[in-house]
């Protein structure tokens, strides 16, 4: 039947588009209609169902920090997803407690999404609240001062700009905090 | 393959009979020349970011030259400045010849080439300034996206009008692939650059990866195969082995490729059933790939000796082998067990470079080596420099691919042992990145010798006329 596409211009075009649209529609438009958790912000108050907590929209300062994170291309080397792999939950964990896996409902307010494809540096999906502002200041100025062997580039212009530095740290402190899972002994308490 | 097309592909229409059109090829020339210039310039960026893995503070105090800004410039520059522009230039060359007519409008074509250069130069400014949309392969800000759409419509209209006015009834397989590229790209690009802006979180990521995956699968793959289907029979002066196999390859590609975007999020925050669909269709990708590759190998049966001193054919057939390998890796990465090791590691750039450099850039380089002497009616400046460019790219490429695979696999094993601190997995990779940097230098030497050879051919064309048929 497809032999007709050898000689018939219109038929070739129509067939190529139909073949493409079957998969295209079923994998892009249909999934969010079927799986409602993609669009519903995380909220849980029942400890029996897993970590409790609520996803809050970003504040203006956090959004500004997020824009800097996008601008500087942090996302080319840092993923933001604790995958369904045991090692990921341990690496995202803190003080001996494993992190919960990342779920779509934790990212509803993210645009652009920052899931990432390459993990040159550690995953940041649960980094919020783990390191204080002074740590971040020193680390941005020269990562190797705090982490010998790191290959992260220095970001002196971020540290020099108080407004931008405050914003980007505010954003980093939000990461992964919709779910309450960490022990109560980090720096803020 | 019907006789007339067979002859077209085998020996070229021009000069055989009196009624053949005289091709101007102005558009093809401009696209090719500018794309080769970007290949060279972006090659410098590529070596620079490879160096940053070895010396992380290199250029570290210059905001505009930090890794996070040069990396998207490298990716976008190579994909859109070099590869897609070269593919478009070669399309402007081969479509009129396969149709036996002149290009519909050279004026429109030259305008498209000019607009494309505006887009690429705009992209350089935007990406260095950090005006980045934050979506992979879709980094360019909205105004440039709109210009890309305009340029694509200009390109598509020109090519479709040429095909519609063709002299032969039968459309050769390269023509289907080019039509497919133009149509699918339109929708894939709109999804990845416009529809994504209306979604957030996982939904947006799903659209983003549909685009990222199909930028390779439904843009660079079909146009690359269109080149291979044209230039392999041409460069070897051998008819294509099987028309039926090429049909199986094309229509299965059209159906299967678009389903697989979610395999970029295996184990991630996206529905399990969608991951499973993506895995199943990723495995089916073996069908179009093996059909195409078998066809090319069978075409070469009894002709392999030609590889000895045929520079375009060397690039073409090595490209086919890299295509086979990269498209074997792809489905294998989609298996959950393999993905748990290689995903997000340095294996992935090894894989991606084999597709975009090893397969599709090799096809475009072969096409350029074949086309430039013909459209400028001269001989290649130096066959031996052509050989050098092949071996530089081949050895540099192999060094790059294999060290990143080994390193990435090792890195993945280390990540899966949480007793190893993350920073130790970074330090462990340092020797790998040193080898990658030196492989990158070899690849860059290949680019330089290729670009110099083509430039010298063009500049020397007037003094070195060759009356052979174009």
Boltz contact constraints between the chains, C-beta under 6 A:
constraints:
  - contact:
      token1: [A, 2]
      token2: [B, 251]
      max_distance: 6.0
  - contact:
      token1: [A, 6]
      token2: [B, 170]
      max_distance: 6.0
  - contact:
      token1: [A, 7]
      token2: [B, 169]
      max_distance: 6.0
  - contact:
      token1: [A, 7]
      token2: [B, 170]
      max_distance: 6.0
  - contact:
      token1: [A, 16]
      token2: [B, 180]
      max_distance: 6.0
  - contact:
      token1: [A, 16]
      token2: [B, 183]
      max_distance: 6.0
  - contact:
      token1: [A, 16]
      token2: [B, 254]
      max_distance: 6.0
  - contact:
      token1: [A, 17]
      token2: [B, 183]
      max_distance: 6.0
  - contact:
      token1: [A, 19]
      token2: [B, 254]
      max_distance: 6.0
  - contact:
      token1: [A, 19]
      token2: [B, 255]
      max_distance: 6.0
  - contact:
      token1: [A, 20]
      token2: [B, 184]
      max_distance: 6.0
  - contact:
      token1: [A, 20]
      token2: [B, 254]
      max_distance: 6.0
  - contact:
      token1: [A, 20]
      token2: [B, 258]
      max_distance: 6.0
  - contact:
      token1: [A, 23]
      token2: [B, 258]
      max_distance: 6.0
  - contact:
      token1: [A, 23]
      token2: [B, 259]
      max_distance: 6.0
  - contact:
      token1: [A, 24]
      token2: [B, 258]
      max_distance: 6.0
  - contact:
      token1: [A, 27]
      token2: [B, 259]
      max_distance: 6.0
  - contact:
      token1: [A, 28]
      token2: [B, 207]
      max_distance: 6.0
  - contact:
      token1: [A, 28]
      token2: [B, 210]
      max_distance: 6.0
  - contact:
      token1: [A, 31]
      token2: [B, 274]
      max_distance: 6.0
  - contact:
      token1: [A, 32]
      token2: [B, 203]
      max_distance: 6.0
  - contact:
      token1: [A, 35]
      token2: [B, 271]
      max_distance: 6.0
  - contact:
      token1: [A, 38]
      token2: [B, 202]
      max_distance: 6.0
  - contact:
      token1: [A, 38]
      token2: [B, 203]
      max_distance: 6.0
  - contact:
      token1: [A, 70]
      token2: [B, 134]
      max_distance: 6.0
  - contact:
      token1: [A, 71]
      token2: [B, 130]
      max_distance: 6.0
  - contact:
      token1: [A, 72]
      token2: [B, 68]
      max_distance: 6.0
  - contact:
      token1: [A, 73]
      token2: [B, 68]
      max_distance: 6.0
  - contact:
      token1: [A, 73]
      token2: [B, 69]
      max_distance: 6.0
  - contact:
      token1: [A, 76]
      token2: [B, 68]
      max_distance: 6.0
  - contact:
      token1: [A, 76]
      token2: [B, 71]
      max_distance: 6.0
  - contact:
      token1: [A, 79]
      token2: [B, 344]
      max_distance: 6.0
  - contact:
      token1: [A, 81]
      token2: [B, 268]
      max_distance: 6.0
  - contact:
      token1: [A, 81]
      token2: [B, 269]
      max_distance: 6.0
  - contact:
      token1: [A, 83]
      token2: [B, 267]
      max_distance: 6.0
  - contact:
      token1: [A, 83]
      token2: [B, 268]
      max_distance: 6.0
  - contact:
      token1: [A, 84]
      token2: [B, 267]
      max_distance: 6.0
  - contact:
      token1: [A, 85]
      token2: [B, 267]
      max_distance: 6.0
  - contact:
      token1: [A, 85]
      token2: [B, 340]
      max_distance: 6.0
  - contact:
      token1: [A, 87]
      token2: [B, 415]
      max_distance: 6.0
  - contact:
      token1: [A, 87]
      token2: [B, 416]
      max_distance: 6.0
  - contact:
      token1: [A, 87]
      token2: [B, 418]
      max_distance: 6.0
  - contact:
      token1: [A, 90]
      token2: [B, 418]
      max_distance: 6.0
  - contact:
      token1: [A, 91]
      token2: [B, 418]
      max_distance: 6.0
  - contact:
      token1: [A, 102]
      token2: [B, 269]
      max_distance: 6.0
  - contact:
      token1: [A, 103]
      token2: [B, 269]
      max_distance: 6.0
  - contact:
      token1: [A, 104]
      token2: [B, 202]
      max_distance: 6.0
  - contact:
      token1: [A, 104]
      token2: [B, 269]
      max_distance: 6.0
  - contact:
      token1: [A, 107]
      token2: [B, 201]
      max_distance: 6.0
  - contact:
      token1: [A, 107]
      token2: [B, 202]
      max_distance: 6.0
  - contact:
      token1: [A, 108]
      token2: [B, 201]
      max_distance: 6.0
  - contact:
      token1: [A, 110]
      token2: [B, 200]
      max_distance: 6.0
  - contact:
      token1: [A, 110]
      token2: [B, 201]
      max_distance: 6.0
  - contact:
      token1: [A, 111]
      token2: [B, 200]
      max_distance: 6.0
  - contact:
      token1: [A, 111]
      token2: [B, 204]
      max_distance: 6.0
  - contact:
      token1: [A, 112]
      token2: [B, 134]
      max_distance: 6.0
  - contact:
      token1: [A, 112]
      token2: [B, 135]
      max_distance: 6.0
  - contact:
      token1: [A, 113]
      token2: [B, 201]
      max_distance: 6.0
  - contact:
      token1: [A, 113]
      token2: [B, 204]
      max_distance: 6.0
  - contact:
      token1: [A, 113]
      token2: [B, 205]
      max_distance: 6.0
  - contact:
      token1: [A, 115]
      token2: [B, 205]
      max_distance: 6.0
  - contact:
      token1: [A, 118]
      token2: [B, 344]
      max_distance: 6.0
  - contact:
      token1: [A, 119]
      token2: [B, 344]
      max_distance: 6.0
  - contact:
      token1: [A, 122]
      token2: [B, 422]
      max_distance: 6.0
  - contact:
      token1: [A, 147]
      token2: [B, 423]
      max_distance: 6.0
  - contact:
      token1: [A, 149]
      token2: [B, 423]
      max_distance: 6.0
  - contact:
      token1: [A, 149]
      token2: [B, 427]
      max_distance: 6.0
  - contact:
      token1: [A, 151]
      token2: [B, 56]
      max_distance: 6.0
  - contact:
      token1: [A, 153]
      token2: [B, 56]
      max_distance: 6.0
  - contact:
      token1: [A, 153]
      token2: [B, 60]
      max_distance: 6.0
  - contact:
      token1: [A, 153]
      token2: [B, 66]
      max_distance: 6.0
  - contact:
      token1: [A, 153]
      token2: [B, 67]
      max_distance: 6.0
  - contact:
      token1: [A, 154]
      token2: [B, 60]
      max_distance: 6.0
  - contact:
      token1: [A, 156]
      token2: [B, 61]
      max_distance: 6.0
  - contact:
      token1: [A, 157]
      token2: [B, 63]
      max_distance: 6.0
